[in-house]
Amino acid sequence: MRILLVEDDSSLRSGISFKLSKEGHDVLCAGSVDGAVSLLADNAFHLAILDISLPDGSGLDICRCIHFDAPSIHVLFLTARDTETDVVIGYDMGADDYLTKPFSLSVLVSKVNALARRIEEIPSIGDITLNASKQTAKVRGADIQLTRNELRLLSAFMRNVGQVLTKEQLLQSLWDIDGDFVDENTLAVNIRRLREKVEQDPSHPVLIETVRGVGYRLNGGR
């Protein structure tokens, strides 16, 4: 997985880069907003690890660029801040996870590897082919564009085809905060939007089945 690491502390940046490289990831580093924007213009990334406090701005500025120009890139924030407001702002801007300094490199690696499993390519299942890195899918041969949450939902279903996924499991596949900032209504809206893109008749779904009182199941792409 190719990772953009933006951290202005050179020692911490080197330590993180070395650790992630040993895990098999391809890491490109920057110490400023300008450096990050330059790397984003010339490279394709799967994940961006962003320090919020940077000498020429904020990691939030980089996150805004990613949100508009490369929404398939996942985002993990590193920051010395730990107020609820900063956490909410980060998630509202599309962050996948948040780690407060000081932190253990082992914990960071665990979070990165969890994100890597989430965004890896998934083979075709029935009439559905998912391209996680491009944030697209083919359904019955037709290309469809997915939002980030639709991509995560479809990825979760395709990794567990034929199995019932509880609402709690699906909420955790969308947000790394145990559903603290979302509810079941939000999940239902995302399921409905995904069905509109993959079902032949969204009002009578056969691919994404509701298992009443439990959750949802992908029925083998038939």
C-alpha positions in Angstrom: 0.0 0.0 0.0 1.3 3.5 -0.9 1.2 5.9 2.0 1.6 9.7 2.2 3.1 10.6 5.6 3.0 14.3 6.5 4.8 15.1 9.8 7.0 18.1 10.6 9.0 16.4 13.3 11.9 14.8 11.3 12.7 12.2 14.0 9.2 11.0 14.3 8.7 11.1 10.5 11.8 8.9 10.0 10.7 6.5 12.7 7.2 6.1 11.3 8.4 5.7 7.8 11.0 3.1 8.8 8.4 1.1 10.7 5.8 1.2 8.0 8.3 0.3 5.3 9.3 -2.8 7.3 5.7 -3.8 7.2 5.8 -3.8 3.4 4.2 -0.4 2.7 5.6 2.2 0.2 5.9 5.5 2.2 6.5 8.9 0.7 7.1 11.7 3.2 6.6 15.5 3.5 7.1 17.9 6.4 4.7 20.6 5.2 1.4 21.3 3.5 3.2 22.5 0.3 5.3 19.3 0.3 2.2 17.1 0.7 0.3 18.9 -2.1 3.2 18.4 -4.4 3.4 14.7 -3.7 -0.4 14.3 -4.1 -0.1 16.0 -7.5 2.5 13.5 -8.8 1.6 10.2 -7.0 -1.4 7.9 -6.3 -1.9 7.0 -2.7 -4.1 4.6 -0.7 -3.7 6.3 2.7 -2.6 9.7 4.0 -1.2 10.0 7.6 -1.5 13.7 8.4 -0.2 15.7 11.3 -2.7 18.4 12.1 -0.1 21.1 13.2 2.3 21.9 10.4 4.6 24.9 9.9 2.7 26.3 6.9 -0.8 25.3 7.8 -2.8 22.3 8.9 -3.3 18.7 8.1 -7.0 19.7 7.8 -6.0 21.7 4.7 -4.5 18.6 3.1 -7.6 16.6 4.0 -9.7 19.2 2.2 -7.6 18.7 -1.0 -7.9 14.9 -0.7 -11.7 15.2 -0.1 -12.2 17.1 -3.4 -9.4 15.8 -5.6 -8.8 12.2 -4.5 -11.7 11.0 -2.3 -10.6 7.3 -2.5 -7.5 8.1 -0.3 -8.1 7.2 3.3 -7.0 9.6 6.1 -5.5 9.0 9.5 -4.7 12.1 11.6 -1.8 12.4 14.0 -2.0 15.2 16.5 -1.1 16.4 19.9 -4.6 17.8 20.2 -7.2 15.6 21.9 -10.2 17.8 22.3 -13.6 16.6 21.2 -13.9 19.5 18.8 -10.7 18.5 16.9 -11.9 14.9 16.7 -15.3 15.8 15.4 -13.8 18.2 12.8 -11.5 15.5 11.6 -14.2 12.9 11.1 -16.6 15.5 9.6 -13.9 16.1 6.9 -13.7 12.4 6.1 -11.0 11.1 8.4 -11.0 7.3 9.0 -9.1 7.4 12.3 -7.4 9.6 14.7 -4.3 9.0 16.9 -3.2 11.4 19.7 0.5 12.0 20.4 2.4 10.5 22.1 1.5 7.1 20.7 3.0 3.7 20.2 4.3 2.8 16.8 2.8 -0.6 17.2 -0.6 0.9 17.7 -0.1 3.1 14.5 1.0 0.0 12.5 -2.1 -1.9 13.8 -4.4 0.9 12.6 -2.6 1.2 9.2 -2.8 -2.5 8.6 -6.5 -2.5 9.5 -7.1 0.2 6.9 -5.0 -1.7 4.4 -7.3 -4.7 4.8 -10.3 -2.5 4.3 -9.2 -0.9 1.0 -7.5 -3.9 -0.7 -8.8 -5.1 -4.0 -11.6 -7.6 -3.9 -12.3 -10.1 -6.7 -15.6 -10.3 -8.6 -18.5 -11.8 -6.9 -21.4 -12.7 -9.2 -22.4 -9.6 -11.2 -20.3 -7.3 -9.0 -16.7 -6.3 -9.5 -15.2 -3.8 -7.1 -12.1 -1.6 -7.7 -11.4 -0.2 -4.2 -8.4 1.9 -5.3 -10.4 3.7 -8.0 -13.5 3.8 -5.8 -15.6 2.3 -8.6 -17.5 -0.9 -9.3 -19.0 -2.8 -12.2 -22.5 -4.2 -11.8 -23.8 -6.3 -14.6 -21.1 -4.8 -16.8 -22.1 -1.2 -16.1 -19.7 1.2 -14.3 -20.9 2.8 -11.2 -19.3 5.5 -9.0 -19.3 5.0 -5.3 -19.0 7.4 -2.4 -16.5 6.6 0.3 -19.2 5.1 2.6 -20.8 3.1 -0.2 -17.3 1.7 -1.1 -16.8 0.7 2.5 -20.2 -1.0 2.8 -19.8 -2.9 -0.5 -16.3 -3.9 0.6 -17.6 -5.3 3.9 -20.4 -7.2 2.1 -18.1 -8.7 -0.5 -15.6 -9.9 2.1 -18.4 -11.6 3.9 -20.7 -12.7 1.0 -23.5 -14.9 2.2 -23.0 -14.0 5.8 -25.3 -11.8 7.9 -23.5 -8.6 9.1 -25.0 -7.0 12.1 -25.7 -3.3 12.2 -22.9 -2.8 14.7 -20.4 -4.6 12.4 -21.4 -2.4 9.5 -21.2 0.8 11.5 -17.7 -0.2 12.5 -16.8 -0.8 8.9 -17.8 2.8 8.1 -16.4 4.6 11.2 -13.4 3.6 13.5 -15.1 5.1 16.5 -17.5 2.2 17.4 -20.5 4.2 16.0 -20.2 7.0 18.6 -21.0 9.7 16.0 -23.6 7.8 13.9 -26.8 5.9 14.4 -28.8 3.2 12.6 -30.7 5.7 10.6 -27.5 6.9 9.0 -26.6 3.3 8.1 -30.0 2.7 6.6 -29.6 5.8 4.4 -26.2 4.5 3.1 -27.7 1.1 2.5 -30.6 2.6 0.5 -28.2 4.6 -1.6 -26.0 1.6 -2.3 -29.0 -0.5 -3.3 -30.0 2.2 -5.8 -26.7 1.7 -7.5 -26.4 -2.1 -7.5 -30.0 -3.5 -7.4 -32.1 -4.0 -10.6 -35.1 -3.0 -8.5 -34.0 -1.2 -5.4 -37.6 -1.3 -3.9 -37.3 -5.1 -4.0 -33.7 -5.8 -3.3 -32.3 -9.3 -4.0 -28.5 -8.6 -3.7 -28.4 -6.8 -0.4 -31.0 -8.5 1.8 -32.4 -7.1 5.0 -32.3 -9.7 7.8 -35.0 -8.3 10.0 -33.9 -7.4 13.6 -30.2 -8.4 12.8 -28.6 -6.6 9.9 -27.9 -7.2 6.2 -26.5 -9.9 3.9 -25.0 -9.9 0.4 -26.5 -12.8 -1.5 -23.7 -13.9 -3.7 -24.1 -11.2 -6.3 -27.0 -12.9 -8.0 
